[in-house]
Amino acid sequence: MNTQTCNNMNWYLFGERNDPGNELAWLEQELAALEEAGGVAIIMSHIPPGDCLHEWGARFRALMDRYQHVVRFSTYGHTHNEEPMVIKSIEDEKYIGFHFIAGSVTTMTDKNPCFTVHTLDSELLIPLEIETYYFDVIKANQENNPEWKLLHDYTNSYGMKDLSPSSFGDLFERLLVDRDFAYQYESNKRRRDYVGELTDDKVLHLYCYSTNTDQWKYNECMGYHEEGYLLDPITGIINHLIDPWVKID
């Protein structure tokens, strides 16, 4: 998918406000065809939904709800941190899927390089395990030899029984009540980079970002007005100028 259609720094969106590039219409068509054929999907893109403009993210979430039985998971980059996100249903906010934001091989900035390995069921393409490997970039420069090591996996390191949406939901709920675990999670997310003090606000951000794929839902979780002018004034203004999309009855 091309998620430049939801980028808050994409000035072309001022001239194309209703499904830029018909990207969501295309996605819906592809998912409908897969549903009819009994197929499944893994979505790959760059900007994760939680970093998208509100109107695009809300509609994308609706598609993930509608085709939750088709989409196994989706994977992104952009943030340079490893940040899985659980998807909630529209009507009752049950956990129905997950997005996986992969950490970067680039250091960007002051992080160790990493890559992830996804193990899938060969028949159903259901994720069974995710492993992250990294190397100490300072040590590699000193010794002129990068040594890749296992940083963590999900079932063993985090005690997850599986990689189902509900298990990811349980994982993120744990962040709020177990500060040592939250520190471990943040350290792995940053590939053993300096974490610093985990304040209540930082832990709340970890939880809210991980459990809200719609930008306004994240703002509400953080205790701000849904448009988030105080939390992120630039994106709030862009959302106001570009959103809402043209509604056609």
C-alpha positions in Angstrom: 0.0 0.0 0.0 1.0 3.6 -0.6 0.5 5.4 2.7 1.8 8.7 1.4 -2.0 9.2 1.0 -2.2 9.7 4.8 1.1 11.6 5.4 0.6 14.8 7.4 3.5 16.3 5.5 2.1 15.5 2.0 0.9 18.9 0.8 -0.7 17.3 -2.3 -3.5 16.1 0.0 -4.8 19.7 0.1 -6.0 19.2 -3.5 -7.2 15.6 -3.2 -9.2 15.1 0.0 -11.5 12.2 -0.7 -9.5 9.0 -0.8 -6.3 10.4 -2.3 -5.2 8.2 -5.3 -8.2 6.0 -4.7 -5.9 3.9 -2.5 -8.6 2.7 0.0 -11.0 2.0 -2.8 -8.3 -0.2 -4.4 -7.6 -1.9 -1.1 -11.2 -2.7 -0.5 -11.5 -4.1 -4.0 -8.5 -6.3 -3.5 -9.7 -7.6 -0.1 -13.2 -8.3 -1.5 -11.7 -10.3 -4.3 -9.6 -12.3 -1.8 -12.6 -12.9 0.4 -14.5 -14.3 -2.6 -11.6 -16.5 -3.6 -11.0 -17.7 0.0 -7.6 -16.1 0.1 -5.7 -14.2 2.8 -3.6 -11.0 2.8 -0.5 -9.6 4.4 -0.3 -5.9 4.0 3.0 -4.1 3.6 3.4 -0.3 3.7 5.5 2.5 5.2 3.6 4.8 7.4 1.6 3.0 10.2 -2.1 3.9 10.7 -1.4 5.5 14.1 0.8 8.1 12.4 -1.8 8.8 9.6 -4.2 11.7 9.3 -7.4 10.9 11.1 -9.9 10.5 8.3 -7.7 8.0 6.4 -6.8 6.1 9.6 -10.4 5.8 10.6 -11.5 4.4 7.2 -8.5 2.0 7.1 -9.5 0.7 10.5 -13.0 0.1 9.2 -11.6 -2.0 6.4 -9.5 -4.0 8.8 -12.7 -4.6 10.8 -14.7 -5.7 7.8 -11.9 -8.0 6.4 -10.5 -9.2 9.7 -10.8 -12.8 8.5 -8.8 -12.0 5.4 -5.9 -9.9 6.7 -3.5 -11.9 8.7 -1.4 -8.9 9.8 0.3 -5.8 8.3 3.8 -4.5 8.6 5.3 -1.0 8.4 8.4 1.1 8.9 8.7 4.9 9.3 9.1 5.2 13.1 12.4 3.2 13.1 11.2 1.6 16.4 9.7 -1.9 16.8 6.1 -1.1 17.7 3.3 -3.7 17.3 -0.2 -2.2 17.4 -3.4 -4.1 18.1 -6.5 -3.3 16.0 -9.9 -2.8 17.7 -13.3 -3.4 16.1 -15.4 -0.4 15.4 -18.6 -1.5 17.2 -17.3 -3.0 20.5 -13.5 -2.4 20.4 -12.6 -6.0 20.7 -9.1 -7.0 19.6 -9.3 -8.2 16.0 -5.9 -7.9 14.4 -2.5 -6.4 14.7 0.0 -4.2 12.8 3.7 -4.7 13.2 6.0 -1.7 12.9 9.5 -3.1 12.3 12.7 -1.6 13.7 15.2 -0.2 11.2 18.6 -1.5 10.0 19.6 2.2 10.0 20.6 3.7 13.4 18.3 6.8 13.1 19.2 8.1 15.6 21.4 6.5 18.3 19.8 3.1 17.9 21.4 -0.3 17.2 20.6 -1.8 13.8 18.0 -4.6 13.8 15.8 -6.8 11.6 12.9 -9.2 12.3 12.1 -12.7 11.3 8.5 -13.7 11.1 7.6 -17.4 11.3 4.2 -18.2 9.8 2.0 -21.3 9.6 2.7 -22.6 6.1 -0.9 -23.3 5.3 -2.9 -20.6 7.0 -0.2 -17.8 7.1 -1.0 -17.2 10.7 2.0 -15.6 12.6 3.5 -18.1 15.0 6.6 -16.2 16.2 8.5 -12.9 15.7 12.2 -12.7 16.4 14.3 -9.6 16.4 18.1 -9.6 15.8 20.4 -6.7 16.4 24.1 -5.8 16.8 25.9 -3.3 19.0 26.9 -0.6 16.6 29.6 0.9 18.9 31.2 -2.4 19.5 31.0 -3.3 15.8 32.8 0.0 14.9 35.5 -0.7 17.5 36.1 -4.3 16.3 35.2 -3.8 12.6 32.9 -6.8 12.9 29.1 -6.6 13.4 27.9 -9.5 15.4 24.1 -10.2 15.0 22.4 -11.5 18.1 18.9 -12.4 19.1 17.4 -9.4 20.9 14.1 -11.0 21.8 11.2 -12.9 20.6 7.5 -12.7 21.6 6.4 -16.0 23.0 9.5 -16.6 25.1 10.7 -13.1 26.0 7.2 -11.7 26.7 5.5 -14.9 27.8 2.8 -14.7 25.0 0.9 -17.9 24.5 0.5 -17.0 20.8 0.5 -14.0 18.5 -3.3 -13.6 18.4 -4.8 -10.1 18.7 -6.1 -10.9 22.2 -2.6 -11.9 23.3 -1.1 -8.7 22.0 -3.9 -6.9 23.9 -2.9 -8.7 27.1 0.7 -7.7 26.4 -0.1 -4.0 26.2 -2.4 -4.1 29.2 0.6 -5.4 31.2 2.6 -2.3 30.4 0.3 -0.3 32.7 0.7 -2.4 35.7 4.3 -3.8 35.5 6.9 -1.0 35.3 9.8 -3.5 35.0 8.1 -5.2 32.1 7.5 -1.8 30.5 11.2 -1.0 30.8 12.1 -4.3 29.2 9.6 -3.6 26.4 10.9 -0.1 25.8 14.5 -1.3 25.8 13.8 -3.9 23.2 11.8 -1.4 21.2 14.9 0.8 21.1 17.3 -2.1 20.6 19.1 -1.6 24.0 19.5 2.1 23.4 19.3 4.4 26.4 15.8 4.3 27.9 16.0 6.8 30.7 13.2 7.2 33.3 9.9 5.7 32.4 7.5 8.3 33.7 3.7 7.7 33.9 3.2 9.7 30.8 5.8 7.7 28.8 4.1 4.4 29.9 0.7 5.8 29.0 2.1 6.7 25.6 3.4 3.2 25.1 0.0 1.8 25.9 -2.1 4.3 24.0 0.0 4.1 20.8 0.0 0.3 20.9 -3.8 0.0 21.4 -5.2 2.8 19.1 -4.6 2.7 15.4 -6.8 5.8 14.9 -5.0 9.0 15.7 -8.0 10.6 17.4 -8.5 7.5 19.6 -4.9 7.8 20.6 -5.4 11.5 21.6 -8.4 10.6 23.7 -6.5 7.8 25.4 -3.7 10.3 26.3 -6.3 12.5 27.8 -6.4 15.2 25.1 -9.1 16.6 22.9 -9.6 14.2 20.0 -8.1 16.6 17.4 -5.0 16.8 19.6 -4.0 20.4 19.1 -2.0 20.5 22.4 -0.5 17.1 21.9 0.6 17.6 18.2 -0.4 21.1 17.0 1.0 20.7 13.5 -0.9 17.5 12.8 -4.0 19.0 14.5 -4.0 21.9 12.1 -3.4 19.7 9.1 -6.2 17.5 10.1 -8.5 20.5 10.4 -7.5 21.9 7.0 -7.6 18.6 5.1 -10.3 16.7 7.1 -13.1 15.9 7.0 -13.2 14.2 3.7 -16.0 15.1 1.3 -19.0 13.1 2.3 -21.2 11.8 -0.5 -24.7 10.6 0.6 
